[in-house]
Amino acid sequence: MKHKFAKREVSLAVAALVTMTALATATGVASAAGKAAGTYVTGDFHNHTTCSDGTLSLKKLVNKSVDTFGLDWFVQAGHGGGSSRNCTISEDPFEPVAPALGLSSNSTGPYPPFTYPAGGQPVATVKGPNQLWQDTLPGATLADRQALIKGVPIGNPRVMWRWQEVKEYMYPVIEQESRNRDKPIFIGLEQVVPGHEHSSTAIIDGQLPATGFGNATAVAKFEYCFDRADGDTSRGAENQWECSVPGSFNNGLIDPVAQKIIVATGTGSGTAGHVKTVEGVKWMGAYSAQTSYYVPAHLERAGAFNPNGNNGFNVEHLRDFNNAAPTVAFGFESMPGHQADANRGSYSTGAVGGGTFGGVGVYAANIGGVWDALLGEGRNWYFFGSSDYHNRGSFGPDQRESSADFYPGEYTRDHVMARTGTAKLGTQTIVDGLRSGNSYVANGQLIDRLAFVACVSYPGPGARTNASVEAAAATAAANNTDTNIAGCATMGEKLIVRPGAEIVVSVVVRNPVGTNNAPYSFANPSLKQIGVTQPLNAPVLDHIDVIGGKVTGYASPSNLAAYAGLIGSAAAGNASAGIAKVFNSATWTALPDGTRKMTYRIPAVSASQYVRLRGTNLPAATPFETDASGNPLLDFGSAGKIPCLDALCPAHMTVVSGVKYASFDVAAWSDLWFYSNPIFVEVQGSTVVAGVK
């Protein structure tokens, strides 16, 4: 669905922007911020095929993500280690499946939106991309085919190491899919992290060159060298890789045969594994500082760090990564995938926090927690989400319901600023956009536009008005871009001001008119509890929280009390963080196309600080969803608490004493949030926001 601002609104906004620029010039401030033109583009960087533990072919996953759900960019990133299945083989011809929602189940259609495309479900699990490498590689005999699987032989059926899958088989398919669509579709890796659980990574060196054929050798080498699940010791067969980090004292830990660090299991394995992981981040920083990213995934899920195993991440590990390579390790995936799972995000009692909160891990969902601790240091540490698509649980890949995962772009979208200027969108633009922190994440298409800006205002004839800043933000939102004005900053940027300055903060979002991707039109059961009847597939933004906190500088690794600790400790919190402002229908300006405009002022700043946003479709004090202050409540265990009484409530929901309760995908579509990344304000003479330009 296309949405446009009314011409009158755009004209007024442009006029106000011209006025504001003139005022900036009058006070001796440069009239242009000098940023290349850009737009927010949507994508996903964590998802799976049968080459790890997913259920789809590489081609079908790309098709669903980019063609069906309209993503602008896409990174395929399955687990490291290896797989016996060949994800480069497409699905078999259409096979009718249970109609579920009553949709067409014949091979000729008609097909409702996003349902049963030609070439639909596999005939059987042993066909299509579930076929084995050892059965589908060229060769007259099994021995001939197995001989093409390189490295140390493992598994029966024979497993192909991930480095070979990526380098020799998956990348050529990905490149062709990208060329076919003229979109940046490239390959990454969900690293199985030594000492921890998983991280979303990519290295774009070699991928999608302007001319000729590219390669994913850098991704493959990183996987061999630093993935916990890669037990190959062949040095990548004919590649003869070695995994040293320039100038590192830990090169002495490298095994002379495998030419990589091998971590023994048991006592101390978590601590030793973390050392290897930091070496991997340093390696990316040494060889691909501007062409890679390292983003810990669903980082609360596996619990707290275990020095003798491979569990989760504490705050000190995130600091270690950012210290090792700040242009590579610049954020976390605290909005996990698996949003339709019975335990939302696939988080349960073993996760840090005991589950997700409104679909977000406790490290970001808890105001004053781990994320605010990192932002309170002035670190470039940003918030991301993903689909983590594996399957749709009890449903087939072409059905609209899900009791497990959503497709990339179907539910969760990363909106990333891509500064292309006059060039076309490319891999470097995406990585640069992720690194910039100029991005936001929204679930369920709750918003599809955001302009978030902070501008300095000093007394005198050049003082900025709320209206002028809001008009500039409205123009940016109308064009799906950001503001580009001297004396102003947006997400991932810092504004340097004199003590005593006022900061004008303006937010313009669009809660799109029409329906989202939810297949359900019955009333949202969470809202029905409080007497609000709102179709599940037409969510309405209820309120936005502006969250702020002070910046006090980096914690030193030598000060363990400030640097390392579990959730709830001083090291993992920022007591200054809190809700600075709440906007809702009573305090914002609403336009017919779903745009919401709001502005406030921070008076007489004296200390460096940051502001960030979150918003939801749920009012404060919605039972089992939000507390009296509007904070999200724990998702785990909520199934069986919110009844779904509409006749159209689907049969797969949790049933207690004959009553259906919100659960699985219905629970996810009911409870929607968006999170922005922060804007920093550095006050001269106060703490320097060292991690941000």
KEFI-589708 format. One record per residue (C-alpha): residue number from 1; z, y, x. Coordinates in steps of 0.001 Angstrom, whole numbers. Example, Ala and Ser with C-alpha at 12.3 -4.5 7.8 and 13.67 -1.06 7.14 Angstrom:
! residues 2
[1,[7800,-4500,12300]]
[2,[7140,-1060,13670]]
***
This chain:
! residues 693
[1,[0,0,0]]
[2,[-947,3429,1332]]
[3,[1415,6364,985]]
[4,[492,10015,1526]]
[5,[2398,13258,1401]]
[6,[1220,15820,-1140]]
[7,[-1031,18432,485]]
[8,[1372,21219,-487]]
[9,[4275,19499,1311]]
[10,[2212,19044,4460]]
[11,[1031,22638,4390]]
[12,[4572,23969,4019]]
[13,[5757,21719,6838]]
[14,[2981,22874,9165]]
[15,[3729,26497,8393]]
[16,[7397,25986,9155]]
[17,[6520,24193,12389]]
[18,[4406,27151,13535]]
[19,[7313,29474,12767]]
[20,[9750,27293,14700]]
[21,[7464,27115,17719]]
[22,[7178,30883,17740]]
[23,[10968,31181,17649]]
[24,[11301,28797,20572]]
[25,[8845,30879,22581]]
[26,[10720,34059,21720]]
[27,[13890,32703,23317]]
[28,[12134,31836,26546]]
[29,[11866,28076,25913]]
[30,[8576,26308,26602]]
[31,[6637,25916,23375]]
[32,[5522,22318,23917]]
[33,[7458,19284,25023]]
[34,[4422,17784,26734]]
[35,[4546,14291,25256]]
[36,[1338,12365,24727]]
[37,[338,11884,21107]]
[38,[1627,8712,19543]]
[39,[2401,6822,16377]]
[40,[4967,4244,15297]]
[41,[3488,747,15288]]
[42,[5053,-2446,13955]]
[43,[5497,-5715,15784]]
[44,[7571,-8773,16624]]
[45,[8390,-10348,20003]]
[46,[10351,-13525,19215]]
[47,[8818,-16453,17292]]
[48,[7872,-20088,17774]]
[49,[5035,-22602,17601]]
[50,[4988,-26355,18113]]
[51,[4802,-25671,21850]]
[52,[8555,-25111,21580]]
[53,[10487,-26078,18439]]
[54,[8403,-24360,15764]]
[55,[6131,-25904,13150]]
[56,[2859,-23967,13342]]
[57,[-133,-23724,15602]]
[58,[-541,-20678,17786]]
[59,[-3515,-19496,15745]]
[60,[-1805,-19850,12380]]
[61,[1284,-17983,13559]]
[62,[-898,-15115,14776]]
[63,[-2839,-15157,11512]]
[64,[292,-14984,9380]]
[65,[1870,-12266,11494]]
[66,[-1079,-9981,12141]]
[67,[-3501,-10657,9288]]
[68,[-1224,-11528,6373]]
[69,[1736,-9294,7172]]
[70,[-157,-6593,9007]]
[71,[1619,-6234,12335]]
[72,[21,-3845,14813]]
[73,[1164,-5826,17865]]
[74,[2521,-9306,18416]]
[75,[4155,-11205,21263]]
[76,[4339,-14989,21027]]
[77,[7523,-16055,22792]]
[78,[8799,-19603,22458]]
[79,[11523,-21334,24444]]
[80,[11265,-22210,28093]]
[81,[11470,-25799,29287]]
[82,[8630,-27812,27835]]
[83,[7149,-29550,24813]]
[84,[5276,-32720,24023]]
[85,[3243,-31071,21212]]
[86,[-57,-29212,21480]]
[87,[196,-25893,19605]]
[88,[-3372,-24902,20496]]
[89,[-4712,-27349,17878]]
[90,[-5137,-25738,14465]]
[91,[-3722,-27071,11218]]
[92,[-5593,-29765,9330]]
[93,[-7609,-29067,6181]]
[94,[-5828,-27946,3040]]
[95,[-3455,-30377,1406]]
[96,[-1898,-29497,-1980]]
[97,[1854,-29010,-1968]]
[98,[4559,-28563,-4574]]
[99,[3781,-25330,-6422]]
[100,[7369,-24081,-6292]]
[101,[6958,-20620,-7839]]
[102,[4209,-21930,-10082]]
[103,[1490,-20680,-7784]]
[104,[-1901,-22299,-7390]]
[105,[-1871,-25569,-5453]]
[106,[-5572,-26362,-5379]]
[107,[-7903,-25909,-2462]]
[108,[-10182,-23351,-4093]]
[109,[-7694,-20858,-5520]]
[110,[-7285,-18319,-6911]]
[111,[-4561,-17505,-4451]]
[112,[-1778,-15030,-5169]]
[113,[-902,-12670,-2308]]
[114,[205,-14351,916]]
[115,[2,-17814,-634]]
[116,[-2106,-20878,108]]
[117,[-4893,-19423,2254]]
[118,[-7825,-21647,3130]]
[119,[-6752,-24058,5833]]
[120,[-3291,-24274,4344]]
[121,[-631,-26858,4958]]
[122,[-919,-29759,7387]]
[123,[-1869,-33101,5850]]
[124,[1036,-34771,7636]]
[125,[3506,-33978,10371]]
[126,[1648,-36132,12894]]
[127,[-1533,-34112,12506]]
[128,[-2692,-30666,13589]]
[129,[-416,-28876,16076]]
[130,[2103,-31701,15878]]
[131,[-240,-33931,17874]]
[132,[819,-34699,21413]]
[133,[-484,-33277,24654]]
[134,[-867,-36801,25990]]
[135,[-3068,-37718,23012]]
[136,[-5237,-34598,22869]]
[137,[-6032,-33708,26479]]
[138,[-9390,-34967,27783]]
[139,[-9406,-38442,29282]]
[140,[-10429,-41954,28324]]
[141,[-6994,-43508,28723]]
[142,[-3393,-42462,28207]]
[143,[-2903,-42542,31968]]
[144,[-5877,-40216,32450]]
[145,[-4483,-37731,29947]]
[146,[-939,-37885,31279]]
[147,[-2283,-37214,34758]]
[148,[-3346,-33751,33544]]
[149,[275,-32872,32719]]
[150,[1564,-31303,35913]]
[151,[4884,-31096,37666]]
[152,[7716,-33624,37694]]
[153,[6980,-36183,34921]]
[154,[9507,-36107,32090]]
[155,[9816,-37547,28600]]
[156,[8197,-40213,26481]]
[157,[5955,-38929,24985]]
[158,[5187,-36885,28088]]
[159,[6415,-33295,28065]]
[160,[4288,-30484,29461]]
[161,[6372,-27890,31272]]
[162,[6284,-24512,29610]]
[163,[4814,-22827,32676]]
[164,[1709,-25007,32402]]
[165,[1459,-24575,28630]]
[166,[1554,-20794,28993]]
[167,[-690,-20482,32026]]
[168,[-3412,-22999,31252]]
[169,[-3527,-23550,27495]]
[170,[-1704,-20966,25392]]
[171,[-2770,-17778,27146]]
[172,[-6534,-18331,26708]]
[173,[-5985,-18816,22961]]
[174,[-3780,-15719,22720]]
[175,[-6330,-13621,24594]]
[176,[-9109,-14720,22274]]
[177,[-6986,-13971,19196]]
[178,[-6313,-10515,20614]]
[179,[-9994,-9860,21345]]
[180,[-10980,-11044,17865]]
[181,[-8681,-8467,16251]]
[182,[-8780,-5719,18891]]
[183,[-4988,-5613,18842]]
[184,[-2390,-6186,21583]]
[185,[-1471,-9832,21041]]
[186,[80,-11267,24166]]
[187,[2447,-13923,25411]]
[188,[6091,-13794,26400]]
[189,[8966,-16208,26739]]
[190,[12246,-16815,24989]]
[191,[14104,-17644,28152]]
[192,[16741,-20350,27945]]
[193,[19202,-18296,29933]]
[194,[21269,-19771,32774]]
[195,[24928,-19225,31911]]
[196,[24087,-17885,28444]]
[197,[21845,-18750,25487]]
[198,[18482,-16991,25023]]
[199,[16593,-13786,25904]]
[200,[13274,-12400,24675]]
[201,[11098,-11532,27664]]
[202,[7551,-10695,28617]]
[203,[5591,-9687,31702]]
[204,[2220,-8172,30902]]
[205,[806,-8233,34442]]
[206,[-2589,-9927,34237]]
[207,[-2708,-10070,30445]]
[208,[-5544,-8601,28375]]
[209,[-7427,-6713,31089]]
[210,[-9954,-4107,29996]]
[211,[-12775,-6323,31219]]
[212,[-13068,-9991,32065]]
[213,[-10549,-12751,31496]]
[214,[-6850,-12263,32080]]
[215,[-3957,-14551,32882]]
[216,[-265,-15080,32161]]
[217,[625,-16281,35647]]
[218,[3564,-13867,35928]]
[219,[5160,-15175,32715]]
[220,[4584,-18756,33842]]
[221,[6141,-18139,37254]]
[222,[9175,-16418,35745]]
[223,[9672,-19409,33453]]
[224,[9507,-21874,36344]]
[225,[11807,-19812,38517]]
[226,[14502,-18685,36100]]
[227,[14544,-20736,32893]]
[228,[17576,-22978,32485]]
[229,[15574,-25617,30588]]
[230,[12887,-25903,33262]]
[231,[13879,-28879,35404]]
[232,[10586,-29037,37245]]
[233,[10934,-28951,41028]]
[234,[7213,-29063,41909]]
[235,[6945,-25308,42570]]
[236,[4380,-25180,39798]]
[237,[2255,-27938,41340]]
[238,[-747,-26333,43047]]
[239,[734,-22838,42522]]
[240,[3418,-23514,45152]]
[241,[5647,-20748,43804]]
[242,[8793,-19540,45513]]
[243,[11388,-17547,43641]]
[244,[13126,-15259,46102]]
[245,[14110,-11706,45207]]
[246,[13289,-9095,47870]]
[247,[16415,-8198,49825]]
[248,[18822,-10283,47736]]
[249,[21845,-11882,49369]]
[250,[21541,-14674,46801]]
[251,[18279,-15968,48260]]
[252,[20500,-18289,50259]]
[253,[21217,-20192,47023]]
[254,[17578,-21258,46662]]
[255,[16929,-25006,46780]]
[256,[14563,-25776,49682]]
[257,[12467,-28246,47666]]
[258,[12180,-26498,44298]]
[259,[12265,-23038,45907]]
[260,[14458,-21780,43081]]
[261,[18187,-21654,42376]]
[262,[19383,-24876,40749]]
[263,[22697,-24543,38904]]
[264,[24884,-27632,38714]]
[265,[26433,-28458,35354]]
[266,[30174,-28487,34729]]
[267,[32915,-26319,36122]]
[268,[31675,-22878,37076]]
[269,[28190,-23433,35656]]
[270,[28389,-20402,33385]]
[271,[29391,-18092,36197]]
[272,[26793,-19539,38580]]
[273,[24190,-19445,35833]]
[274,[24831,-15761,35235]]
[275,[24233,-15088,38927]]
[276,[20845,-16800,38618]]
[277,[20032,-14831,35484]]
[278,[20784,-11516,37174]]
[279,[18506,-12639,40018]]
[280,[15772,-13145,37425]]
[281,[16256,-9646,36047]]
[282,[16180,-8261,39595]]
[283,[12989,-10258,40243]]
[284,[11352,-8671,37199]]
[285,[12502,-5271,38421]]
[286,[11123,-5895,41895]]
[287,[7690,-7131,40846]]
[288,[7136,-5811,37296]]
[289,[9434,-2819,36858]]
[290,[7129,-1024,34417]]
[291,[5360,-4036,32940]]
[292,[8160,-6256,31673]]
[293,[11187,-6355,29408]]
[294,[14344,-8450,29179]]
[295,[16138,-8397,25803]]
[296,[19051,-10806,25119]]
[297,[18374,-12520,21781]]
[298,[20792,-13241,18900]]
[299,[23377,-12642,21577]]
[300,[26479,-13105,19428]]
[301,[25352,-16475,18033]]
[302,[26605,-18808,20764]]
[303,[30051,-17228,20961]]
[304,[31730,-15530,23877]]
[305,[30736,-16182,27470]]
[306,[31936,-19519,28837]]
[307,[32360,-19624,32635]]
[308,[31926,-23408,32538]]
[309,[28944,-23683,30199]]
[310,[26036,-21882,28587]]
[311,[27208,-19824,25639]]
[312,[26993,-16158,24756]]
[313,[27017,-12748,26404]]
[314,[29986,-10437,26877]]
[315,[29608,-6702,27383]]
[316,[29878,-7015,31170]]
[317,[26781,-9219,31295]]
[318,[24748,-6604,29457]]
[319,[25973,-4007,31943]]
[320,[25015,-6310,34806]]
[321,[21462,-6664,33481]]
[322,[21034,-2930,32929]]
[323,[22449,-2155,36382]]
[324,[20131,-4712,38002]]
[325,[16911,-3351,36463]]
[326,[17301,-485,33983]]
[327,[13562,-260,33330]]
[328,[13487,-3956,32400]]
[329,[16838,-4734,30711]]
[330,[17186,-1908,28214]]
[331,[18447,-3391,24972]]
[332,[19462,-6307,22815]]
[333,[18295,-8190,19756]]
[334,[21407,-7754,17616]]
[335,[19405,-8074,14390]]
[336,[18570,-11770,14700]]
[337,[15891,-13768,12970]]
[338,[16609,-16667,10587]]
[339,[17550,-14094,7950]]
[340,[16911,-16545,5082]]
[341,[19098,-19252,6608]]
[342,[22066,-20570,4635]]
[343,[24173,-19022,7396]]
[344,[22348,-15728,7768]]
[345,[20879,-15316,11223]]
[346,[21932,-18922,11895]]
[347,[25319,-17425,12826]]
[348,[28440,-19287,11778]]
[349,[32132,-19300,12644]]
[350,[31366,-20017,16306]]
[351,[29492,-16742,16697]]
[352,[31224,-13664,18049]]
[353,[32431,-11952,14875]]
[354,[32153,-15167,12851]]
[355,[28688,-14393,11456]]
[356,[26354,-11494,10800]]
[357,[27198,-8332,8880]]
[358,[24362,-7241,6630]]
[359,[22104,-9408,8774]]
[360,[23221,-7747,12023]]
[361,[25415,-9165,14776]]
[362,[28859,-7690,15285]]
[363,[27929,-6096,18622]]
[364,[25804,-3535,16746]]
[365,[27175,-3754,13203]]
[366,[30718,-2786,14186]]
[367,[30992,983,14632]]
[368,[32849,1629,17869]]
[369,[32012,-1833,19204]]
[370,[29849,-3155,22019]]
[371,[26729,-1089,21308]]
[372,[28738,2093,21042]]
[373,[30543,1185,24274]]
[374,[27195,1018,26084]]
[375,[25866,4183,24464]]
[376,[29153,5874,25286]]
[377,[28363,5326,28954]]
[378,[25026,7095,28517]]
[379,[23074,3890,29083]]
[380,[19511,3310,27965]]
[381,[20523,392,25765]]
[382,[18552,30,22570]]
[383,[18564,-1979,19343]]
[384,[15827,-4451,18375]]
[385,[15225,-7144,15765]]
[386,[12962,-10162,15424]]
[387,[11840,-12887,13046]]
[388,[12649,-15829,15353]]
[389,[10236,-17706,13107]]
[390,[10412,-21504,13249]]
[391,[9837,-22675,9663]]
[392,[10562,-21953,6009]]
[393,[13220,-24632,5650]]
[394,[12605,-26778,2594]]
[395,[9354,-24932,1838]]
[396,[5888,-25227,3292]]
[397,[4353,-22567,5541]]
[398,[2169,-21163,2760]]
[399,[4840,-20882,110]]
[400,[6552,-17554,-427]]
[401,[10106,-18812,-710]]
[402,[12168,-19611,2363]]
[403,[15468,-21288,3041]]
[404,[15288,-20584,6776]]
[405,[12965,-17993,8311]]
[406,[10583,-15181,7458]]
[407,[7258,-14684,9178]]
[408,[6918,-11922,11757]]
[409,[6343,-8749,9758]]
[410,[7272,-10306,6438]]
[411,[10896,-9123,6487]]
[412,[11954,-7643,9849]]
[413,[9795,-5110,11676]]
[414,[10291,-3233,14914]]
[415,[8728,231,14534]]
[416,[7933,1339,18093]]
[417,[6513,4659,19291]]
[418,[3195,3992,21027]]
[419,[1966,7020,22963]]
[420,[-1699,6175,23197]]
[421,[-3056,9707,23452]]
[422,[-6784,9235,23024]]
[423,[-6748,5613,24229]]
[424,[-6471,2525,22054]]
[425,[-3263,591,21581]]
[426,[-2580,-1775,24484]]
[427,[62,-3976,26047]]
[428,[1349,-1279,28409]]
[429,[1756,1136,25522]]
[430,[3912,-1393,23678]]
[431,[6149,-2139,26660]]
[432,[6496,1578,27385]]
[433,[7404,2158,23739]]
[434,[10078,-518,23759]]
[435,[11523,884,26982]]
[436,[11557,4432,25617]]
[437,[14095,3640,22906]]
[438,[11958,5625,20481]]
[439,[12058,2920,17854]]
[440,[13847,1685,14776]]
[441,[14184,-1605,12910]]
[442,[14000,-2100,9148]]
[443,[14458,-5177,6997]]
[444,[12646,-5758,3727]]
[445,[10477,-2633,4075]]
[446,[13504,-553,3067]]
[447,[11897,2314,4974]]
[448,[8481,2515,6580]]
[449,[8663,6023,8058]]
[450,[11384,7738,10060]]
[451,[11487,11085,11830]]
[452,[14872,11638,13488]]
[453,[15265,14785,15571]]
[454,[18016,16894,17137]]
[455,[17264,20489,18144]]
[456,[19398,23024,19975]]
[457,[20129,26384,18383]]
[458,[21661,29390,20130]]
[459,[22793,32627,18462]]
[460,[20284,35432,18237]]
[461,[16792,36053,16911]]
[462,[15556,32659,18069]]
[463,[18234,30652,16264]]
[464,[16815,27609,14553]]
[465,[17273,27183,10839]]
[466,[17889,23885,9085]]
[467,[14717,24411,7083]]
[468,[12494,24840,10136]]
[469,[13755,21690,11839]]
[470,[13546,19684,8625]]
[471,[9984,20870,8064]]
[472,[8999,19718,11546]]
[473,[10564,16320,10877]]
[474,[8749,16095,7546]]
[475,[5425,16754,9255]]
[476,[6181,14051,11811]]
[477,[7107,11526,9122]]
[478,[3969,12324,7140]]
[479,[1909,11447,10201]]
[480,[4031,8449,11253]]
[481,[4869,10141,14548]]
[482,[7726,12070,16161]]
[483,[8382,15727,16852]]
[484,[6986,17293,20012]]
[485,[8879,20563,20344]]
[486,[10711,22107,23280]]
[487,[14444,22205,22729]]
[488,[14355,19116,20542]]
[489,[14825,15396,21200]]
[490,[14190,12241,19257]]
[491,[15240,8606,19598]]
[492,[15640,7413,23183]]
[493,[15663,10975,24510]]
[494,[18358,13430,25558]]
[495,[18726,17088,24750]]
[496,[20348,19167,27510]]
[497,[22231,22168,26108]]
[498,[24701,24857,27128]]
[499,[28325,24609,25970]]
[500,[28841,26140,22556]]
[501,[25347,25384,21309]]
[502,[24741,24216,17770]]
[503,[22726,21049,17250]]
[504,[20506,20804,14191]]
[505,[20041,17141,13219]]
[506,[17267,16346,10764]]
[507,[16320,13003,9261]]
[508,[13241,12315,7166]]
[509,[12611,8771,5944]]
[510,[10261,7186,3478]]
[511,[11549,4531,1111]]
[512,[8074,3357,82]]
[513,[7116,3430,-3565]]
[514,[6003,79,-4964]]
[515,[6976,-3453,-4033]]
[516,[7844,-5098,-748]]
[517,[7058,-8636,410]]
[518,[9768,-10297,-1682]]
[519,[8333,-12807,-4164]]
[520,[11068,-12066,-6696]]
[521,[11046,-9322,-9337]]
[522,[14326,-10137,-11083]]
[523,[17277,-7796,-10678]]
[524,[19075,-7664,-7327]]
[525,[22175,-9822,-7954]]
[526,[24297,-7859,-5466]]
[527,[23636,-4624,-7356]]
[528,[23887,-6299,-10753]]
[529,[27592,-6821,-10000]]
[530,[28112,-3049,-10155]]
[531,[25905,-2435,-13163]]
[532,[22744,-1431,-11300]]
[533,[19500,-3085,-12408]]
[534,[16958,-2856,-9603]]
[535,[14089,-5305,-8995]]
[536,[14618,-7364,-5876]]
[537,[11102,-6555,-4674]]
[538,[11476,-2788,-5207]]
[539,[14546,-1771,-3194]]
[540,[15835,1793,-3305]]
[541,[17544,3398,-327]]
[542,[21121,4179,-1356]]
[543,[22501,6102,1612]]
[544,[22170,6821,5319]]
[545,[25066,6993,7769]]
[546,[24829,9269,10795]]
[547,[27001,7659,13470]]
[548,[28143,9608,16498]]
[549,[30196,9072,19626]]
[550,[31130,10719,22899]]
[551,[29491,9943,26257]]
[552,[31991,9561,29105]]
[553,[29914,7973,31886]]
[554,[29227,4567,33392]]
[555,[32030,2080,33830]]
[556,[32321,835,37408]]
[557,[32065,-2928,37998]]
[558,[35126,-2597,40219]]
[559,[37178,-1343,37257]]
[560,[37354,-4617,35364]]
[561,[39476,-3230,32540]]
[562,[36709,-762,31701]]
[563,[33737,-2966,32619]]
[564,[34454,-6493,31368]]
[565,[36071,-7913,28278]]
[566,[35793,-9623,24935]]
[567,[35094,-7870,21663]]
[568,[38074,-5743,20728]]
[569,[38940,-4899,24315]]
[570,[38719,-1376,25721]]
[571,[35691,-2405,27779]]
[572,[33818,-3528,24670]]
[573,[34496,-492,22513]]
[574,[34144,3240,22095]]
[575,[37054,4701,20146]]
[576,[35258,8028,19731]]
[577,[32472,6508,17616]]
[578,[32495,7022,13874]]
[579,[30509,8065,10829]]
[580,[29772,11761,11253]]
[581,[27817,12305,8044]]
[582,[26714,10358,4976]]
[583,[23564,11301,3082]]
[584,[22651,10019,-373]]
[585,[20829,11127,-3512]]
[586,[23335,13932,-4005]]
[587,[22784,15442,-553]]
[588,[19185,14727,403]]
[589,[15944,16161,-961]]
[590,[13786,13506,-2642]]
[591,[10005,13651,-2970]]
[592,[7934,11579,-5438]]
[593,[6383,9405,-2724]]
[594,[9779,8073,-1647]]
[595,[10353,10573,1161]]
[596,[13958,11666,1655]]
[597,[14794,14781,3721]]
[598,[18245,15695,5048]]
[599,[19723,17969,7719]]
[600,[23127,18972,9076]]
[601,[24506,20930,12038]]
[602,[26902,19935,14803]]
[603,[28762,23144,15669]]
[604,[29769,24446,19103]]
[605,[29264,21317,21186]]
[606,[31450,21019,24271]]
[607,[31068,17352,25234]]
[608,[28100,15042,25796]]
[609,[27478,12734,22857]]
[610,[24942,10731,20861]]
[611,[23933,10224,17249]]
[612,[22274,7225,15622]]
[613,[21431,6106,12086]]
[614,[21806,3175,9774]]
[615,[20879,2935,6116]]
[616,[21014,434,3264]]
[617,[20088,-240,-349]]
[618,[23724,-1062,-1167]]
[619,[26354,1505,-2164]]
[620,[29781,1501,-562]]
[621,[32240,-929,-2149]]
[622,[29578,-3379,-3356]]
[623,[31607,-6608,-3752]]
[624,[31087,-9117,-925]]
[625,[28502,-6796,701]]
[626,[30040,-3462,1797]]
[627,[33520,-2022,2223]]
[628,[34808,1262,815]]
[629,[33306,3155,3766]]
[630,[29909,1510,3361]]
[631,[30250,-826,6354]]
[632,[28540,-4208,5967]]
[633,[30837,-7143,5285]]
[634,[30670,-10605,6837]]
[635,[27703,-12616,5562]]
[636,[29042,-16050,6498]]
[637,[30577,-17765,3492]]
[638,[29157,-15292,979]]
[639,[26982,-17949,-686]]
[640,[28775,-18956,-3867]]
[641,[30286,-15510,-4462]]
[642,[27536,-13367,-6025]]
[643,[26085,-14978,-9171]]
[644,[22359,-14874,-9910]]
[645,[22171,-15103,-13684]]
[646,[18574,-14109,-14351]]
[647,[16375,-16846,-15795]]
[648,[13964,-16335,-12876]]
[649,[16558,-17015,-10171]]
[650,[14941,-19818,-8121]]
[651,[16088,-23412,-8158]]
[652,[16775,-23679,-4429]]
[653,[19753,-21315,-4559]]
[654,[23324,-22493,-4051]]
[655,[24723,-23857,-7326]]
[656,[28455,-23971,-8084]]
[657,[29654,-25430,-11394]]
[658,[26179,-25031,-12827]]
[659,[25851,-21360,-11811]]
[660,[23283,-20164,-9265]]
[661,[24559,-17864,-6529]]
[662,[22749,-15500,-4186]]
[663,[21852,-17426,-1045]]
[664,[18998,-18114,1365]]
[665,[16080,-15683,940]]
[666,[17498,-14146,-2233]]
[667,[20611,-13092,-318]]
[668,[18443,-11596,2425]]
[669,[16208,-9627,50]]
[670,[19330,-8367,-1746]]
[671,[21028,-6897,1324]]
[672,[18723,-4611,3333]]
[673,[19455,-2342,6299]]
[674,[17692,-232,8855]]
[675,[19014,879,12250]]
[676,[17689,3661,14447]]
[677,[18092,4089,18158]]
[678,[20177,7018,19428]]
[679,[19504,10603,20380]]
[680,[21670,11845,23266]]
[681,[23009,15367,23733]]
[682,[24037,16268,27284]]
[683,[26231,19360,27491]]
[684,[25990,21168,30817]]
[685,[29268,20862,32686]]
[686,[30202,17746,30700]]
[687,[29269,14113,31390]]
[688,[25713,13520,32575]]
[689,[23787,11092,30361]]
[690,[22603,9256,33441]]
[691,[20632,6427,31873]]
[692,[18276,8524,29761]]
[693,[15564,10998,30725]]
***
